[in-house]
């Protein structure tokens, strides 16, 4: 069969393990990966546009069976597109029944198959509401590739582990319940304020979970009590009566790794399908249960084996793959009672297909099948660059294209680690001829910006005549280009790239730069989203970069100095990390920042010497918003150091925590993580290997800048094609009435004074005619043109004068209803063709398709 997985979970091992299992059984799987987050249906046009692209890709895969992992990613009108494919459409309700009111109840009837994740009480709740047998119990799963059997592999650092967060409204009681125990334990998750010092550190990856589990004697589970949702958006009448979440993901992970499990449950019958769980009725009885288990090492060992065997039989990805195969062909489950459907998954026993596996096994040894397909692409397009790191291309070597003369304009030439220095070296490695252009080297090419928005403007005419570039690369936002200067470069067919914008919002300065560029790279996701929403398509989200000149020198050096040291431009990069700094002091770390030496590394050799260390602690750049990575981060990874960063939500792309580097925030966390790696040389080497892979793929300056150059040249070529009309369908609203219907926006060049707009409107006979619907153009919130649709029939060209020096540069073309319209009336507008451009091709887009995306 051809399966398709739509969207994913934060715990990506869940869909990934199921994909591996299905492929091992001869099926093919198209997996979109994680698309979004949240538990309410998406309404933002840019997010819906992205979802639509994934829907189209899913349809193109021609699946027989589509499994949706996050119902909120598919509002009913978008879900209908998948229904029309003829494939069986199934949904897994992983947060059953908490999201009942928010995103489960509205779509249950739109799916062919509903896979619940709850006990008999939950299934009866669904049945009573819909008057039929709605779904079957389909609890969490994983495999031994993500979580191998590791019980007893290392000397215990704690008696018990708890895997999960304990800091928010629903989960905070867990913290106080767990810390009331006399059992020695560690909590691995977000702990909030840790009054009792029980945090074992947040575990960033499956690998770190395995490392911690191998050093615990057993695991504890306190389930989610639905009554704790009272007063929250997830609350609905009757939720408390449904009890607790039956099998949270941590229980399945514990079982996969062979940890004996002590679980609190008000109702032991909830765990009839997992009899090996050691249950107690309340938290205050955990200590007694643990003490009894610890009294017999042989019994603990037996319980570990029994627990793991139960996982292999009924909670492994292979058992879920068998269940999917069955339910796709057999719907006799619909005649079963809720109790039988709650136990339905236990008829699929995968133990016979899986042999015993351990952490030392390689993926090929774990499964007699192909592992998950290589998700690495060879495309550095817009979509791939903004994807997760594991989706990005490995490009250790980059093919050279035609050589170009490239004017490089920016600041920081004296720092070997600066973005402008990295870009300059990368261009040389790509076979181009970069020319440094600055007020010091070429003073006649710069004039003062009297508005003081930029340090200075580039005189493009003199730049073109003296430097003769084929392309201009601006690094940062210190130097600007006027609108007339951009016209001059465009007339000379010289593309412009604006590289390494670091601000969070699309302010006036950055909008001027973006509006005059052919390609843009930014470090902050919010800025990336804002520029995309404004209609600029050749924008890329920029990770920290390292060039091949550095990696070649670093690879040639001898073994690293055996020390722990901080690396960064300034002390402020780590000042706020009190717990981490206290741990480093106890580890006798060398506190070393570039500002302490009164100068930054000047040459690549000096930069290599500075970042080389067995363990490198790299803070965030304190001069940038939202914890963006330090410019030294990628260099430390490439030099072969085990990199440690503060743990933060952060911004931008910063490697793969728990795979390429480790993070730490809580007291004692970095010491525990380093201690675990000191016991496992192979695991330490895996971190170093992955870090170096990323430095030659995701963080490759040559690959990224080469892609930006290609985008800029391609975009500049399209500007010569002129303006054309592109047919689009009039959008239909999701609900019966609609007050305001937006169309796509675009970003104007900052000194544009007139907008040229071509409209072709040919409604079919009998279309409802009303003056209540207007075609209008907005500049920000200012309406600059408006015309009722009744006056638009035929071909029209409008020239719209724009207000002088108006600060808003985002233009939006839209249909607008002055009063609510019925769905029927909207449907009768069947086709509207629009295209627009600025006069004299002054914008970055001269032709744009305007339509609901």
N, C-alpha and C positions, 0 to 999 in steps of 0.2 A: 504493500500500500504506500501511497504518498501522503505523508503527514505534514502539517504546517503548524508551527507554534506561533501564536500572535502575542506580542509583548512578553514580559517576563517578571521576575521578582528580584528584590534586593538580594535574596539568597539565590544566586545564579546557578548554584550546584543542583538545584531542583530541576529546572528544565534541561540543563546540560546532561545530567545523569540519565534522564528519561530519553533524551535524544540518542545517547550512546547505546542504551539498551535496545531501543527500537531498531537502530541501524545494525546492531549485532544480530538481530533477528531477520534481517534481509529487507527492511523497509528503508525508504528515503525520507529525510526530514528537512524541511525548510524552516529555519528558526530566525525570526526577526530580531531576537535579542530584546533587551529591555528598551522600551520606547519612552515611557513616561513614568510618573509617580503620582500618588494621591489616590483618593477613594471617591471622588465625585466626577461626574462626566465632564469632559473637557469642553470649554466654550470659546477659548481664545483662537482667533483665526489662524495665527501662525502655528499653533500646536495642532489644530485640526488639519492644516495643510500637510504637516509632517505625518500625521496618522494616515491621511489619504495616500501618501506616497507608499507607506508600508502596506496598505490594503492593496494597492495596485501590484506591488511586488509579490504579495501573497497570492493574488489571483493568477499572476503570470506563472507561478510555480505549479498550477493545475493540481492542487491537492485533492485527495479523496476524503480527508478527515482534517478539520481545523480545530485546534484546541486553543482556546483563549485563556490566558493566565491572569489577566487583570480586566474584569468587565468594565471598569470605569474608562478604559481607553477606547471603548467602542460605544458611543451614544447610539440610540436606536436607529437614527437615519443612516449612520455609517455602517452599522451592523447589517443593515439590509443589503448593502453591496456584497458582503460575503455570503449572505443567504442565497443570493441569486446565482452563485457559482454552481449550485447543485451538490457541493460537498457536504458531508455531515458536519454539523456545527456543534461543538461541545464547549462548555465553560467549566472551569474549576474554581470553586468558591473557597479560596484558601483562608479567608478571614471569617468563615461561617460562625455564627450568624450576625456578627457585629455590624457588617456593612449592609444588612438587610434593607433598611430604608434608603440608604444613600446610593447604592449602585447595584444591588442584587435583585430585589423585588421587581424593579421596572423592566428587567430584561429576561427574566427566567423563561417566560413564554416564547421568547424569540429564539431559543436554542433548542436543538434536537435532543441533546443529551446534557443533563446537569450532573456534575460531579461535586457532591458536597464534601465537607471535611468536618463532620460532626457526629455526635452520638445519636442514638435512637430518638432522644427528645428533640433534637434539632430537625431530624427528618420528619417527625410527626408535626412539628410546627409548620414546615413548608406544606405538607400534605393538607393540613387543616385550612390553610389559607387558599390554596389553589384547587382543593377538592379532588385531588388525584395524587398518585405516586409521582413525586417530582424528580427525585434523584437517588443516587447510591452514595454510600460513604466511601471516600477516596482519600485516605489520610496522607500526610506528608511522606516523602520518600527521599532516598539518596543512594549513593553506591560507594563501594570501597575504593574507588579511584579518588573520590573527593575526601572520604573519611575512612582510611584503612584501619584495620584492627591493630590497636597499639597498647592494649591493656598490659600493664606491668613491664613495659620496655625500659623504663628509667626509674631511678630511685624517686619515690614520691616527694613532691615539695608541699603537698597538702593532702589531707584526708579526702576532702570532697570539693568538687567544683560545681558552680552554678553558671550556666551559659545563658546570658540574657541581660536586658536593660532593667534598671531598677530606679529610674529617676523621674518618670513622668506621673501624671495624675492616676493613671490606671495601674502602674507598676510600682509606685513608691512604697506601698505597704510591704512588698517583697523584701526590700532592703532591711526594714526593721524586723521582719519575721526571721530572715536569715541571720541577722546579727544577734538575735536573741538566743541562738543555739550555742551550746558549748562545743559542738563539733568544730574542729579546725577546718576552715573552708576558705575558698577564694571565689569572688564574683568576677566574672569576665563579661564586661559590658559597660555601658554608660551608667555610672554609679551616682552621679550628682555629688553632693557634699558627702564625703566618706568619713563619717564620725568615728567609725570603729576600725578604720584602716584594714578593710577586708578586700579591697580591690586587687585583683590579680592582673589588671591591665586589660585594656580593650584589645580584642583579637581582630586584626584587620583582614585576615584571609583564612581560607580553609586550612592552609598549612599551619598557621599559628594556633588554630583550634586544636589540631592534631598534636602539636608540640606540647600544649598545656595538658591535654587529656592523657597523654602518655606518662604524665607525672602526677596523676591523681588516682586514688584507690577506688573511688566511686563518684557518682553524680547525683545531684538533687534536682527535682523538678517541683516547682510550685506553679500550678496552672494559672491561667488568666481567669479571674472570676468575673463573669459578665455583669454582676451587680456593681462592680467598680466603675462602670461606664455611666452611672447615674449623673446627670447634669452635663454630659458631654454631647457633641454633635452626633455621636454614634448611638446614643440612647434611644430606645423606643419601648413602648409599653409592652411588658411581658418578657423583656430580654433577661431580667434577673432570674426568671423561672427556668431558663434553659441551662443554668448551672455553670459549668466551666468548659474551657476549650479542651477537647479530648486528648489529642496527640500533637502538641506543638513540635515544631521542627527540631528543637534541641533534644527532645526525647529520641527521635530517630537518629540524630547524629551521635548521641551517647551510645545507642545500641550498635550502630555501625562500627564504632571504635572499641566496642566490647566492655564498656563501663557498666558495672552493676548500677541499677537506678532505684533510688528511693523517691517515691512520688506521693504528694499529698492529694487525696481525692475524697470528696464528701460521699461519693457513691462508688464502691468497689466494682460494681457491675459495668461501669464505663470502661474498665480495663480487662474485660473478659477475653478480648481478642489479643491481649498481651499479658498472659498470666505470669510471666517472669518478672514483671515490675513489682517491686517491694512497696506496698502501699500502706499509708497511715492516714487516719481520718483527719488529723490536724497537725499543724506545724510543731506544737509542743511535744509531739510523739516521735519526731525525727531522731532526736538524740538517742533514744532507747533503741530504735531500729538500727541505727548506725553502729551503736556499741555492740549489738548482737552480731551483726555481720562481721565486724572486725575481730570478733573472738575466734573466728575460724578462717584462716587463710585459704584452706582447701575449699571451704564452702564458697568463699568469694571467687576463687578461680573457676569453680564449677558454674557459679551464677553468671560470670562473665561469658563463658562459652554458651550457656543456654540463652542468654540475652542476645548474643550475636547471632545464634542460629535462628532465633525468632525473627530478627531483622532480615536475614537472608531469605527466609521463607515468605514473609508477608509484608515487609516494609521496605524492600529493596526496589530500585528502579526497574529491575527485571520483572518483578511481580506486577508492577503497575503497567509495564509494557504488555504483559500477558492479558491483563484486565482490559486494556484499551482494544487489543485485538478482538477480544470476546464481545465487548459491548458494541463494537462497530458492526458486528454480524448478528447479534442476538439481543432482542429486547424483552425477553421473558422476565427480566427484573421488574418490569412495570406491574406484574401481578403479585409481587412479593409484599409481605408486610414490612412496616418500617423497621422492625427488629431484624428481620432477615436481610433487608437492604443495608442496615448498619454493619452487618457481618459479611456482606456480599464479597468484599475484597479478599477474604481469607481463603476462598476456594482456589486462588491462584498462588500456588506454591512454587517459588523459583529456586529453592535450595538445591534441587537436582541439577540446575544449570550453572550454578556458581560453586567454585571450589574455594577453599580457605585462602584468604589473602592477607598480606601484612604490608606495613608501610614501606618495606624495602623492595616490594614488587614494583616492576615498571608497568606502565599502562598496557603494554603488549602482553605482559604476564597475567594481568588482572582479568582481561577478557579475551576470549578467543574470537576477536572480531576487530574491525577497524574502530579506533577511538573516534571521538568527535572530529568532524572534518576541520581542516585547517581554515580558520576564519580570517586568515591574513590575506589581504587584497594587494594587488599591485597598483592600485589607483590611489593617488593622493588628491582626490577630488574634494569638493566642499563637504560632502556628506561623510566621507571616510575620515577626514581630519577632525571632525567634531565628534566622532564616535569614541567609544571607550578604547583604552590603549590596546587591549588584546585584538581589536579589529584592525589595527593599523599595520601598514606594510613594513616588512623587513627589507631594508635597502642598504646593506653594508657597503655596496658599491653603487655609484650613480653614473649612469651613462651620460657622456658629455654631448650636449647639443651644439648647434652652431654658436660660435663665439660672438659675443656682443660687447660693445663698449657701454659700461654702466656707470653713471654718475652716482656716487654714494654720498648722501648728505645726512649728517647726524652729529651727535656729540658723544664723547667718551673714547676718543681714539687712543688715549694714553693707557686705558685699561684693557688688558688682553681678554678679559671676561665680558666686556661690554657687548651689548647687542650689535652695535655698529662694527666692532672689531670682528666679531664672529661672522657677521654677514659678509664682510670684506674677504675674510679667508675662505669662506664657503664659495664665493663667486670665483675666486682663483682656482679652487679645486674643481669647479664645474667647467673650467676652461674659458671663462669670461675675462674681460679686461676691466676690472673695477678701477675707477678713478676717485680718489679721495677729494671731496669738495667741501670746504669749510671757510668761514670768514678769515681764518689765518692763512690758508693756502691759496685762496682765491678771493681776496677782499673786494674786488670790483664786481663780483657776481652777486653781492648781497646788499640790500637796502633796508633801512630801519622800518619796522612796522609801527606807524604812528598810533595805531589803536592799541598797541602793546599786547595784542593777543598772542603773537609769535615774537620770538627774539629778533627775527628778521625775515624778510622775504627774499626768495631767489629771483634774480633777473633772468628770466627764461631765455630771452633773445640772446643775451651774452653767453649764457650757459650753452645754448645750442651751437653758437658760432665758434666758441673757443674750445669747449670740451668735446663737442660733436658726439654726444651720447646716442646710443640706440634705445636706451631706457634710463629712467631716473628712479632711484630708490631713496625715499625719505625714511630715515630711521628715527622713531619717536615723533613728538609733536613740537619740538623746539623751533623748527624752521618751517615756513609756510610757502605757499604758492598762491598768487592772485588768480582770480577768474580769467582775466585777460591773459595771464601767463599760461594758464592751462589751455586756453584757446590756441595760443601760439604753438605749444608743444603738440597739440592734437593736429594742427595744420601741418606740422612737420612729421606726423606719424610717429611720435615718441611717446610710448606708454609711460604711465606713472604708477609706482607701487608705494603705498604708505605702510610701513612695516613697524610692528612692535608698539602699537598704541596700548597704554596700560590703564587708562581711566575706566571707571565703572559705567558712566552714563554717556549718552550721545549729546555732549554739550556743544556750544556754538563753535568752539575751536575745532573739536574733532569732526563735527559735521562739515565744516569747510574743507578739511583735509579729505574726508571720505568722498564728498561730492565732487572732488577734482581728481580722483584716483581711478585707476582701472582695476586695481586689486588692493585689498587691505588685509593685514593680519593684526589680531588683537589678542591680549592676554586674559581678558575678563569675559566670562560667559555672558554676563548681562549686557555688555557692550556689543558682543557678537549678536545676541538676540535682537537688540535695538536696531542695529544696522541692517540685519536681515529683514526685520519688520518694516523698515523704511524702503524696502524694495531693492537693496543692493545685494546682488547674488554672489559676487566674487569676494566674499569675506571669509577668512579662515581663522579658527581658534588656535592660538599659538601656544605650544608647549615650551618649556625651557629647551634651548638648543645648544648642541655641542658640535664643533666642526671636526672634520677628518684629520686636520693638522694636529689637533690636540690628541685624538684617540691613537694616532700612529705613534706619537712620542710616548704617551702613557703606556701603550702596550709593549714598548721596547725597554722599559725600565725594569730593574730588578724587583725583588719582593718588597712589599710595603713596610714602612716603619711600624713596629708593634706598639702603637699608642692610640689613645682616644683623644681627639682634639676637635675643637669647634672651628668651623670654617664659615666665613662670611665677610661682608663689607664693613659691618658696624656692630657694636655691642647691643644696640637697640633691637637687633634682629632676634635676640633671645632674652631680652630683659624681662619680659612678662612671663616667662616660663620658669617660675620659682621652683616648682617640684623637680623639673628636669635639671635645673642648675644645681640643686642640692644633691641630686643623685650623681651628677658629674663630678662634683667636688669629692664625694666619697670614693669615686672610681679613679681619682687622681688624674682627671682629664686635663689636657693642655688647653687653656682658654686663649685662643689666638684669632684675632680679627685683623683684617687688612688695615683698618684705621689705626691700629696700634703701631704699625710699622711706618706710619705717615705716608704710605703710598701703596697703591694697588700693584699687583704683578703686571709688569710692563710687557713681557714677552711670553710666548707660549711655553717655553721651557720653565720660566719662573712660575707660571700658573700651574704647570704639572707638579712642580716641587711643592707649591703651597697646598694643594688639595690632597696630596698623597698621604694616606694614613690608614691604618687597619680599620679604624672606626672613625667616621667623619660625622660630626653633629652639625647639621645645616639648618639654620633658622629660616623664617620667611623674610621677605624684603619689607622692612619697616617703613619704607618711603612710599609703598604702594598700598592701595585699599584692599581689604578683605583677604589678608594672609596669602598673597601671591608668592609663588616659589622664588627663592633667591636665584640670582643668575649663576651662582656657584653650584647649584643643585645637580644639574646635568653633568658638570665637569667632575664632581665627586663620584657620581655613578660610573662614569667612563674610566676613571682612574683605578677602579677596582676596590674602592673602599666599601665597607659595610656602612651604608648611610642611615643616619637617624635624623628624623625631623620631628618637630612638635606635632601633636595630633590636633588637627583643626579641620573644620568643614572646608575652609580655604576657598580658593577660586582658581579656575584654569585647570590645566592638565598637569599633574605632578606625579607621574609614575604609577606604580601599582603597590600601594601599601600592603605589607605582609608578603609580597612576592619579590619586589625589586629593592625594597628598603623597609625599615621598621619605623613605627611612630610611637611616641610616648608622651604622656601628660601627667598621669597620676604618680604619686610618690612611690618610688621603688619599682616602677614599671620598666624603665630602661634596664635596670640591673637584672631583673628576672628574665627579660627577653634575651639579653646578651649572655646570661648564664646558660640558658637553654641551648643557644647556638654554640657555646663553648664545649658542650657535651656531644655535639653532632656535627662533625666536620663536613659530612656530605650535605647536610641542610645549609650550612654556612656557604658552601660552594654554590649551591643552587641560587641563593640570593645574589651572589657576585655575578654568576653567569647571566641571570635574568637582567640585572642592572646593565651589564655590557651589551646585551641584546637590544635593550631599549635605547641605549646611547647611539646605536647604529641603525635604529629604525624610527621609533616615535620621536626621538630627540635629534635626529640627523638634520643638521643645518642645511646640508647640501640637498637632501630630499625635499625638505619643506620649502626652502627658498626657490629651488628649481621649479617646484609646483606653482609657486606664486608667480614666477616669471611667465610660465606657460599660460596661466589664467589671465594675466595682464595683457599679454600679446594677443591671445584669442579674443578677449573682450574688446581691445582696441580695433581689431579687424572687423568686428561686427558693426562698429559705428559707421562704417562706410556704406552699409547696405541700405540706408535710408529708412523711411517710415512706412509701415504696412499695417493693414487691418487684420486682426486675428479674431476669428469667431469664437465666442464663448457662450455657454448656456446661462440664462438668467438664474441666479440662485434661488432655491426654495427655502423658506423658513422651516425650522423644526416644529414650531408650534402654530396654533391657529391664527395668532396675530403677531405682527412684527412692527415695531415702531421705527427701527433704524437698521438699515442693511448696509454694512460696510463693504467696500471693495478694496482691492490691494492698493498699497501706497508706494510712493517712490521718493527718493531724496533728490532735491534740486541742487544745482550749483548755486553758490551763495550770492552771486551778483546777477543771477538771471532776472530779467525784467518782464518777460513775456512768455506765455505758455501757448504752444500750438497744439490744438486738440482736434483730431479727426474722428467723427462719429458717423457710423453707418447703422441705421435702424430700420428694419423692414418687417414689421409685425404681420403675422398672417391675418387673413380675413376674419372678422368677427372678434378680434381681440378687444377686451374691455378697455374703454378709454376713460381716463379720469385725470383731472388736473391735480389730484391729491398726491400723485407720484411724480417726483422731480428728479431730474438728472442734475447733479451739482458737483462742483469742484471746491475743495477746502484747502486752505494753506494753514496747517495746524487746525485751530478752532475757527479761523476766519473764513467765511464763505466768500469766495471771489467770483463765482459764477453759478447761475441757477437757471434752469429752463424746464418747464413741464414736458413730460414725454409726449404729450399730444402735439407739441410743436416741433418734434424731432424727426418725424418720418422722412426717410430718404437719406441723402448724403449731405453732410455739413462739415465745414471746417471753421473752427473758432480760434481767434487769437485773444487770449485773456491777459490783460495787463496786471502785473503783480505789484503790490505796494512796495515802495522803495524802502530798503533797510529794515524790512520786517524780519524779526529774528527767527521766526519759525521757517524751516526749510523742507518740511515734509508735506508733500501734496497728496491728497486723497481724492479719487474719483469714485462716486458712489450713487446708488439709488436711495432716495429718502422719501419716506411716507410721513406726511404731516399728521396723520391720524391712523390708528390701527386698521390694517387690511386683513381680510380673510385669506386663508390659505388658498382658496379657490381663485381669488383675484390675482394672487401672486403667480400661480401656475400659468395664467393666461399670457404672461409676458414670456415668450418662449425663446427669444434670441436677441442678443444685443452685442454688436461688434464695436470694440473700442480699441484705439491705439493712440498714444500721444508721444510727443517729443518736445523738447525745448527748441526754440528758434536757434538756428545756426549750430545745432548739435552741441549745445554747451553743457549738457548734463552727462553723467556717466552712463545713462541709458537714453538712447534716442528712440528705441522701440521697446515697448513693454506690453506684455499681455496683462490686461486688467481683468480680473475675474475672481470669483469666490474660490479660494484654494482650500 
